Amino acid sequence: MPAVKPRRRTKPKGAGAGQGKRRYCQFCKEKVDAVDYKDTAVLKRFVSEKGKIRSRRITGACRRHQIQLAAAVKRSREMALLPYVSGGPSGDHSPGRRSRSRD
């Protein structure tokens, strides 16, 4: 008689840690055909504090609109409507850098 493996206990679907509410594409919901690079108020919501474009996992945008969004952010940066990086603390230096005093 062959040896029988014990069955693994599995969690019921949807009971895993970190399972949150499903995000839906905001652009699909509003029936937007193309993301406009001039609409900086919308684009700023999809850019992090450091100036990076947020991923689909974070934004909830579908693949089509995420590609359009990335192109719009890049075009908007090129036209100087959005900054490439955010304005950090002025006058402060990062802790690893030494400042030279020029006397």
N, C-alpha and C positions, 0 to 999 in steps of 0.2 A: 504494500500500500504506500503511495507517495506521500511525502511530508507536506502538510498543509500550512501555508504561511498565515499568521494571524493578520486580520484586516486592520488597516490603519484607521484611526479615528479621524474624521475630517470635520471641519467646521461647516456649519450650514452657510450657503451662499449669502454674501452681504454682511456677514458677521465679523469680518476681518478687521484688524486694527487699522485705522487710518481711512476706512471707507467713509467718505463724506458724500455730500450731495453732488450729483452729477452736474458739471458745468456745461452750458450750451453756448453755442456761438452767438454772440451779441449781434453780429452783422447779419447772420442768417435770420435771426428773429426779427430784425428791423427791415429785412429784405433789401440789403445794400448790395448793389452789383459790384462796385469798385470802391476801394478805400481811397479817400482823397488825401493827398499829402499836405494840402493847405489847412486842413482841419486839425490844428495842433492841440486843441482841447481834448479830442478823442485820442490822438496819438500819445499824449503824455501819460495816459492811463496804462498804456502798454509798454512803457519804458520804466526801468527801475531807477532808484535814487542815484545810482552810479552812472546811469546813462545806457545801460544794456537793454537790449530788446528782450522782453520776457518770453518764455517758451509757451508752446501750446498747452502744455500740462498746467501751467499757472493761469494763463489767460482764458482758456476754454474755447479759443477760436478754432474753427475747422481748418483743415489743411489749406484749402483754397484761400481763405481770408488771412491766414497767418502769413502766407507767402506774399500776398498783396500788402499786408501790414508792414512786413519787414522792408519791402521795396519803398513804401510810402515814408517810413521813418528815415531810411537812408537818403531818399530824395529831399525830404524836409531838412535834414541836417546839411545837405549840400547847398540848399537855398538859404541856409542860416535862419530857418524858422525854429528849429530845435537845436539845442546844444549837443555836441558830441559827448561831452562829459558834464556832470553837474558842477556847479560852483561849490567847491569844498570850503572848509573853514579858511578864511583869509588870514594871512599872517602866521598861521601855525605851520610847523614843519612836522613831517612824519617822525615817529620816535627813533627810527633807525638812521636818520640822516643827521649829519653834523653841519652846522652852518659856519661858514668862514667869516670871520670879522676882518674887514679891510680897514686897517688903520693907517 
